[in-house]
Amino acid sequence: MNHVREPDNLDYLPPLTDCPTVRLPESRPYFVGQIKVDPPVVLAPMADVTNGAFRRLCKRIGRPGLIVTEQISTQAVHYRSERTWQMFDWTDEEQPLSVQLFGADPAVMAEAARIVVDRGASIVDINMGCWVPKVCRQGAGAALLKDEATALRVVEAIIDAVDVPVTVKMRAGWDCSALTSVPLAKALAGLGVQAFALHGRTAKQGYEGSADWSWIAEMKQAVSVPVVGNGDIRTPMDAARMLLETGCDGIMIGRAAIGNPWILRDVGHYLRTGDLLPPPTLAERMKAGIAHLVDLSGTMGEERAVRHLRGQLPHYVKGFRGASEARESIVRSMSIRDVKAIFDRVLESSDGAALTAAN
C-alpha cells in the first residue's frame, strides 16, 4: 500500500518531451489466473487516494489494465464499520478490479475476502507492504514480512475461502538486513498466490531514497507467476526501463497518477508504440479535477469531499503559473464553487479561457 507524501514544489513539472527515450521492451498482457491485464499497467492501491471517484477517473482517462482499491481493514469489515462498508463503492466500469485487504487474523481475513468477492471483486489482494505504524502494530501490512508463519496462514485461509485469484503486494523486506520478500513469495506461490506486486524499497525506507529495481528482478527469477514492478515510475520511459531491467510482467503506478491519471494512458501507449502522447491541456486537467471532486461529493458530501481532496486538487494544475497560489487557496476552500473559482484564476493567469459553468 502506498501512503502518500505530497511533493513541496507544485510549480515544477519536467516537460515530458525533455525525457530521453529508451529501447522499447516487449510489452504484452499478462494473466492473473484467467483475468487478462491489458495493457500491463496497474493503478496502485493508495490509502485515502484510490477511492471510487479516483478509480473511475483513472479508468476513463488512463485505461489501465487493472485497478486496485485502497486498503480495507478486515477488522473493520468484521465489526461492520459504516465508513469501511462505504468503501465498497466500486462499479462495473472499474472491472477488472482488485480489492486490497489488510489484517493478520486468518479467519477474519477469510471472512472479509468472501464479502468483497460477493460484492464483485475480481481479485483479492493481500497487503504485505504498508509500513505505517498503526497498521504494523496490528501485525498486518509489512509486519507480515517479519512473520512468515502468520503470512502463510493468512494467505492459505483466503485462498481456501474464495474462488477468485489471490495476489500479494509487498515490500522487499522489513529492512535491508531482512530482505524476506523473495523466499516468502516462493512459499506463497506454493500455496496458490497467482501474482505479486513488489515495491523496490524496504518497509523501513518508507519513500526515502530510490527504489531498487534489482529486488524486482530477483523476485521475477524466483517465481513462475506474474510479478508487477512498483516504485519510482514517473514517466513512460521509466516504465520501459523497469520492464527491460527486471523482466517484470507489468508496471504499477501510484503517486505519479495523483492529479495526473494521464500517466497511465501514456505508459500504456508508449509501451505499445514507442510514441509519446501530447500532454493534456490545462483546461483538460482542470476539468478532470472538477470531475474527481464532483464524483467524490456524491459519495461523502460536498464539504467533506473538498476537505478530503485539498492535498490532491493542486496536482491538477501542477507545473502551471499560479500553482503555488492555488494550493494555498485550496486548503481554505469549502465548496466545489470555491475550487472552480481557484482553477479559473490559474487558467486566466496562463492566458486561457475561464472554466465554463458547465463543468
C-alpha positions in Angstrom: 0.0 0.0 0.0 1.3 3.4 -0.8 0.9 6.1 1.8 1.2 9.5 0.0 3.6 12.2 0.8 3.0 15.4 -1.1 5.9 17.0 -3.1 6.7 20.5 -1.9 7.1 22.3 -5.3 3.9 22.3 -7.4 5.3 24.8 -9.8 7.8 22.4 -11.3 6.8 19.8 -13.8 9.6 18.4 -16.1 8.5 18.6 -19.7 7.8 15.0 -21.0 9.5 15.9 -24.3 12.7 16.6 -22.4 12.9 13.0 -21.2 15.2 10.7 -23.3 13.6 7.8 -25.0 14.8 4.3 -24.2 14.8 1.0 -26.0 11.3 -0.4 -26.2 10.8 -3.6 -24.3 8.5 -6.4 -25.4 5.1 -5.5 -23.9 2.3 -7.9 -23.8 -0.7 -8.6 -21.5 -0.3 -10.8 -18.5 -2.8 -13.0 -16.7 -3.8 -13.3 -13.1 -5.5 -16.6 -13.2 -7.9 -16.3 -16.1 -8.1 -12.5 -15.8 -6.3 -10.7 -18.6 -4.4 -7.5 -17.7 -4.2 -5.4 -20.9 -2.3 -3.1 -21.0 0.1 -4.4 -18.4 -0.4 -1.2 -16.4 -1.9 -1.2 -12.9 -3.2 1.6 -10.7 -1.6 1.1 -7.3 -3.5 1.0 -4.0 -3.1 4.3 -2.1 -4.6 5.0 1.2 -7.1 7.9 1.1 -6.5 8.2 -2.7 -7.8 5.3 -4.7 -11.4 5.6 -3.6 -14.2 5.1 -6.1 -14.1 8.6 -7.6 -10.4 8.5 -8.3 -10.5 4.9 -9.6 -13.3 5.8 -12.1 -11.4 8.9 -13.3 -8.3 6.8 -13.9 -10.3 4.2 -15.7 -11.9 6.7 -18.0 -8.7 8.7 -18.8 -5.9 6.3 -18.2 -7.4 3.0 -19.2 -5.1 0.8 -17.0 -5.4 -2.9 -17.4 -6.1 -3.3 -13.7 -7.2 -1.1 -10.8 -6.6 -1.8 -7.1 -8.6 -0.3 -4.3 -7.2 1.5 -1.3 -6.5 -0.9 1.5 -9.5 -2.1 3.5 -9.2 -3.1 7.1 -10.6 -6.7 7.6 -11.2 -6.0 11.3 -13.4 -3.0 10.3 -15.3 -5.2 7.9 -15.7 -7.8 10.6 -17.2 -5.2 13.0 -19.4 -3.7 10.3 -17.8 -0.3 10.4 -20.1 2.0 8.4 -17.3 4.1 7.0 -15.5 0.9 5.9 -18.6 -0.5 4.2 -18.9 2.7 2.3 -15.6 1.8 0.7 -17.3 -0.9 -1.2 -18.3 1.7 -3.9 -16.9 0.0 -7.0 -18.8 -0.1 -10.2 -18.9 -2.3 -13.3 -16.8 0.2 -15.3 -13.8 -0.4 -13.0 -13.5 -4.1 -13.8 -11.3 -6.0 -13.6 -10.9 -4.7 -10.0 -8.6 -6.0 -7.3 -9.7 -5.3 -3.7 -6.8 -5.0 -1.3 -7.3 -6.2 2.3 -5.1 -5.9 5.3 -5.1 -7.7 8.6 -3.3 -10.6 10.4 -6.2 -12.8 11.7 -6.6 -15.7 9.1 -10.3 -16.2 10.0 -11.2 -12.5 9.8 -9.2 -12.1 6.6 -11.0 -15.0 5.0 -14.4 -13.6 6.1 -13.6 -10.2 4.6 -12.4 -11.9 1.4 -15.7 -13.7 1.0 -17.6 -10.5 1.5 -15.7 -8.4 -1.1 -15.9 -11.3 -3.6 -19.7 -11.5 -3.1 -19.7 -7.7 -3.8 -17.9 -8.2 -7.1 -14.2 -8.2 -6.6 -12.4 -9.9 -9.4 -9.2 -10.4 -7.4 -8.4 -10.3 -3.7 -5.0 -8.6 -3.0 -3.3 -9.0 0.4 -1.3 -6.1 1.8 2.2 -7.0 3.0 3.7 -3.7 2.2 2.1 -1.0 4.3 4.8 0.4 6.6 2.6 2.8 8.6 2.9 2.1 12.4 -0.8 1.9 13.1 -1.1 -1.0 10.6 2.1 -2.7 11.5 1.3 -2.6 15.2 -1.6 -5.0 14.4 0.8 -7.4 12.9 -0.6 -6.5 9.5 0.9 -4.9 6.3 4.7 -5.0 6.1 4.8 -6.6 9.6 3.9 -9.9 7.9 7.3 -9.8 6.2 8.7 -10.5 9.7 6.3 -13.3 10.5 6.2 -15.9 7.7 4.1 -18.3 9.7 1.3 -15.8 10.1 1.6 -14.7 6.5 1.3 -18.3 5.2 -1.8 -18.9 7.4 -3.5 -15.7 6.3 -2.9 -16.5 2.6 -4.0 -20.1 2.9 -7.2 -19.1 4.7 -8.1 -16.6 1.9 -7.3 -18.9 -0.9 -9.5 -21.6 0.7 -12.3 -19.0 1.2 -12.7 -17.6 -2.3 -12.8 -18.8 -5.9 -11.1 -15.7 -7.5 -7.3 -15.2 -7.8 -5.4 -14.1 -4.7 -2.4 -11.8 -5.1 0.1 -10.2 -2.7 1.6 -6.7 -2.7 4.8 -6.4 -0.6 8.0 -4.5 0.1 11.4 -6.1 -0.3 11.7 -6.7 3.4 11.3 -5.0 6.7 14.8 -3.5 6.4 18.0 -4.1 4.4 19.1 -6.7 6.9 16.0 -8.8 6.4 15.1 -9.0 2.7 12.5 -11.6 3.0 10.2 -10.9 0.0 11.8 -13.5 -2.3 11.7 -16.6 -0.1 8.3 -15.5 1.2 7.0 -15.1 -2.4 8.2 -18.6 -3.2 6.4 -20.1 -0.3 3.2 -18.1 -1.0 3.3 -19.1 -4.7 3.4 -22.7 -3.5 0.1 -22.1 -1.7 -1.5 -20.7 -4.8 -0.9 -17.0 -4.9 -1.3 -16.1 -8.6 0.7 -12.8 -8.8 2.9 -10.5 -6.8 3.5 -6.7 -6.9 6.8 -5.6 -5.4 7.7 -2.1 -4.4 11.5 -1.8 -4.6 12.0 -0.4 -1.1 12.0 -1.8 2.4 9.3 -1.0 4.9 11.8 1.0 7.0 12.6 3.2 4.0 9.1 4.4 3.5 9.6 6.6 0.5 13.2 7.6 1.3 15.9 7.1 -1.2 15.4 5.4 -4.6 13.6 2.2 -5.3 16.0 -0.7 -6.0 14.6 -2.5 -9.1 17.1 -5.3 -8.7 14.9 -6.7 -6.0 12.0 -6.9 -8.5 14.3 -8.7 -11.0 15.2 -11.2 -8.2 11.6 -12.0 -7.4 10.8 -12.4 -11.1 13.5 -15.0 -11.4 12.3 -16.8 -8.3 8.6 -17.4 -9.1 6.7 -18.6 -12.1 3.6 -16.4 -11.6 3.5 -12.7 -12.8 5.5 -10.1 -10.9 4.5 -6.5 -11.2 7.1 -3.8 -10.5 6.4 -0.8 -8.4 8.4 2.2 -7.3 9.7 5.5 -8.9 7.7 5.2 -12.2 7.3 8.9 -13.2 7.4 8.7 -17.0 6.7 6.2 -19.8 10.4 5.9 -20.2 10.8 4.8 -16.5 8.2 2.1 -17.2 10.1 0.9 -20.2 13.4 0.8 -18.3 11.8 -1.2 -15.4 10.5 -3.8 -17.8 13.9 -4.1 -19.5 15.9 -4.2 -16.3 13.7 -6.5 -14.3 11.8 -8.7 -16.8 8.7 -8.0 -14.7 5.3 -8.6 -16.3 3.6 -5.4 -15.5 4.1 -1.9 -14.2 2.2 -0.5 -11.1 1.9 3.3 -10.8 0.9 5.1 -7.7 1.9 8.6 -6.6 2.6 9.8 -10.2 -1.1 9.3 -11.0 -2.3 11.8 -8.3 -3.7 14.7 -10.3 -2.3 13.0 -13.4 -4.3 10.0 -14.5 -2.9 10.5 -18.0 0.3 8.9 -16.9 -1.5 5.5 -17.0 -2.6 6.2 -20.6 0.8 7.5 -21.6 2.7 4.5 -20.2 0.3 2.0 -21.9 0.6 3.9 -25.2 4.4 4.2 -25.1 4.9 0.5 -24.2 2.7 -0.4 -27.2 4.0 2.0 -29.8 7.2 3.8 -28.6 5.4 7.1 -29.1 4.8 9.9 -26.5 1.4 11.3 -26.4 0.9 15.1 -26.1 0.2 16.2 -22.5 -3.3 17.3 -21.5 -4.1 20.9 -21.7 -4.6 23.0 -18.6 -8.3 23.1 -19.3 -8.4 19.3 -19.6 -6.6 18.9 -16.3 -8.9 21.2 -14.5 -12.0 19.5 -16.0 -10.7 16.2 -14.7 -10.0 17.7 -11.2 -13.6 19.0 -11.0 -15.0 15.7 -12.2 -13.0 14.0 -9.5 -14.4 16.3 -6.9 -18.0 16.1 -8.1 -17.9 12.3 -8.1 -16.4 12.1 -4.6 -19.0 14.6 -3.4 -21.7 12.2 -4.4 -20.2 9.6 -2.0 -19.2 11.7 1.0 -20.9 15.1 0.6 -19.6 18.3 -0.9 -17.8 19.8 2.1 -16.1 16.6 3.2 -15.1 15.8 -0.3 -13.4 19.2 -0.7 -11.6 18.8 2.6 -10.5 15.3 1.6 -9.1 16.4 -1.8 -7.3 19.6 -0.6 -4.0 17.8 -0.9 -4.7 16.3 -4.3 -6.5 19.0 -6.3 -3.4 21.2 -6.6 -1.8 18.5 -8.6 -4.2 19.0 -11.5 -2.6 22.5 -12.1 1.0 21.5 -11.2 3.5 23.0 -13.5 1.4 26.0 -14.5 1.7 29.6 -13.5 -0.1 30.2 -10.3 0.0 26.6 -8.9 1.5 27.6 -5.6 -1.1 30.3 -5.0 -3.8 27.8 -6.0 -2.6 25.3 -3.4 -2.7 28.0 -0.7 -6.2 28.9 -1.7 -7.5 25.3 -2.0 -6.5 24.5 1.6 -9.1 27.1 2.7 -11.8 26.1 0.1 -15.1 24.7 1.3 -17.1 24.1 -1.8 -17.0 23.0 -5.5 -17.7 26.6 -6.4 -14.6 27.7 -4.4 -12.4 25.2 -6.3 -13.8 26.2 -9.7 -13.0 29.8 -8.9 -9.4 29.0 -7.9 -8.9 26.9 -11.1 -10.3 29.8 -13.2 -7.7 32.1 -11.8 -5.0 29.7 -12.7 -6.4 29.4 -16.2 -6.6 33.2 -16.6 -3.1 33.6 -15.4 -2.0 31.1 -18.0 -3.7 33.1 -20.8 -6.6 30.6 -21.1 -10.3 30.9 -21.1 -12.2 30.6 -17.8 -13.5 27.2 -16.9 -17.1 27.1 -18.1 -20.0 26.8 -15.7 -21.0 23.6 -17.5 -18.1 21.9 -15.6 
